[in-house]
């Protein structure tokens, strides 16, 4: 199967999501934000233990970690390779970058905040693309040695085109926005 066929298969999968019912991930999205916060609590307990050397913080960290793992299983399925760990780090990075963006916004650094928010959202979209099965680099025909800007995508009229300044993050964001309706109750 050549690269064009694999890209067409990927886009067909996306079109199937678009034609059918919108995915209702509102609970999953809420849970993913909750998991982000549990990861942050784990980090704070780690630092608090090291600053105080009080073992109760390790006990709390263990309890929070177990809770995070059990809730994470509801939105991340054990997959090939290190999908579980990658998913956790995508959420953690998204959360931390969002927090830095919020601080920049508070300081009046609007363009810096906008850039950080965009990056945070790109990581969050990548988390969902990975866990919805929309991001399979083999299926997408991505050569890992290529730069994201050089990846070919299929345009609306189904003719191959170079993505130009559109990155894989932008494409994933568009796909996730079309596939997910977070406001569906």
C-alpha positions in Angstrom: 0.0 0.0 0.0 1.5 3.4 -1.0 1.5 6.6 1.0 -1.5 8.1 -0.8 -3.6 5.0 0.0 -2.7 5.2 3.7 -3.5 8.9 3.9 -6.8 8.3 2.1 -7.7 5.5 4.6 -6.9 7.9 7.5 -9.1 10.6 6.0 -11.9 8.1 5.4 -11.8 7.2 9.1 -12.1 10.9 9.9 -15.0 11.3 7.4 -16.8 8.4 9.1 -16.6 10.3 12.4 -17.9 13.4 10.7 -20.9 11.7 8.9 -22.1 9.7 11.9 -23.1 10.9 15.3 -20.8 13.4 16.8 -18.7 11.8 19.5 -19.9 12.6 23.0 -16.7 13.0 24.9 -18.0 15.6 27.4 -17.6 13.1 30.3 -14.2 11.9 28.9 -13.0 15.5 28.5 -14.1 16.4 32.1 -12.4 13.3 33.3 -9.2 14.2 31.4 -9.1 17.6 33.1 -9.6 15.8 36.5 -6.7 13.5 35.7 -4.6 16.5 34.8 -5.3 17.9 38.2 -4.5 14.6 39.9 -1.1 14.6 38.1 -0.5 18.1 39.5 -1.4 16.9 43.0 1.1 14.1 42.6 3.7 16.6 41.7 2.9 18.9 44.6 3.0 16.0 47.1 6.4 15.0 45.7 7.8 18.4 46.2 6.1 18.8 49.6 7.6 15.5 50.8 11.1 16.6 49.7 10.8 20.0 51.4 9.4 18.6 54.7 10.6 15.0 54.7 7.2 14.1 56.2 6.3 10.6 55.1 2.5 11.3 55.2 3.0 13.1 51.9 4.3 10.0 50.3 1.3 8.1 51.6 -1.0 10.7 50.1 1.0 10.6 46.9 0.5 6.9 46.7 -3.3 7.2 47.2 -3.7 10.0 44.6 -1.6 8.0 42.1 -3.8 4.9 42.5 -6.9 7.1 42.0 -5.4 8.7 38.9 -4.5 5.3 37.5 -8.0 3.9 38.0 -9.6 7.0 36.4 -7.1 7.1 33.6 -8.1 3.5 32.6 -11.6 4.9 31.8 -10.2 7.1 29.0 -6.9 5.5 27.9 -6.9 2.0 26.8 -3.7 0.0 27.1 -2.2 0.1 23.6 0.9 -0.8 21.7 4.2 0.7 22.8 4.0 3.4 25.4 0.5 4.9 24.6 -0.4 4.9 28.3 2.7 6.8 29.4 2.6 9.1 26.4 -1.0 9.9 27.1 -0.2 10.8 30.7 2.6 13.1 29.6 0.6 14.7 26.9 -2.1 15.7 29.5 0.6 16.8 32.1 2.4 18.9 29.5 -0.8 20.4 28.2 -1.8 21.4 31.8 1.5 22.9 32.7 1.8 24.9 29.5 -1.7 26.2 30.0 -0.8 27.3 33.5 2.2 29.1 32.3 0.0 30.8 29.6 -2.4 31.9 32.3 0.4 33.4 34.3 1.6 35.2 31.2 -1.9 36.5 30.5 -2.1 37.8 34.1 1.2 39.7 33.6 -0.2 41.3 30.5 1.9 39.3 28.1 -1.0 38.5 25.8 0.9 37.3 22.7 3.0 35.0 24.8 -0.1 33.6 26.5 -1.8 33.0 23.2 1.2 31.1 21.9 1.3 29.0 25.1 -2.4 28.3 25.0 -2.2 27.2 21.3 0.6 24.8 22.2 -1.3 23.5 25.2 -4.4 22.9 23.1 -2.3 21.1 20.4 -1.0 18.7 23.0 -4.5 18.1 24.3 -5.8 17.4 20.8 -2.9 15.0 20.3 -4.0 13.2 23.4 -7.5 12.7 22.0 -6.3 11.9 18.5 -4.0 9.2 20.0 -6.8 7.7 22.2 -9.5 7.9 19.6 -7.4 6.0 17.2 -7.2 9.0 14.8 -3.4 9.2 15.1 -1.7 6.3 13.6 1.5 7.5 12.1 1.9 4.3 10.0 -1.6 4.6 8.7 -1.1 8.3 8.0 2.0 7.5 5.9 4.3 9.6 8.1 8.0 8.9 7.7 9.4 9.8 11.1 12.4 11.4 9.5 10.2 13.9 7.7 9.4 17.2 9.2 5.7 17.8 10.0 5.5 20.6 7.5 6.4 18.2 4.7 3.7 15.7 5.4 1.1 15.4 2.6 -2.5 15.7 3.5 -5.7 15.3 1.4 -7.6 18.5 0.7 -11.4 18.7 0.6 -11.4 17.9 -3.1 -9.3 14.8 -2.4 -6.3 15.9 -4.3 -2.9 15.6 -2.5 -1.5 18.9 -1.5 1.5 20.0 0.6 0.4 21.3 4.0 2.7 24.3 3.7 2.5 26.2 7.0 -0.2 23.9 8.3 1.4 21.5 10.8 0.2 18.1 11.9 -1.0 19.8 15.1 -3.3 22.1 13.1 -4.6 19.1 11.1 -5.2 17.1 14.3 -7.0 20.1 15.9 -9.3 20.4 12.9 -10.0 16.7 13.0 -10.8 16.6 16.7 -13.0 19.7 16.5 -15.0 18.0 13.7 -15.2 14.7 15.5 -15.9 15.8 19.1 -18.8 17.8 20.4 -17.8 18.6 24.0 -21.0 20.5 24.8 -23.3 17.6 24.1 -25.1 16.6 27.3 
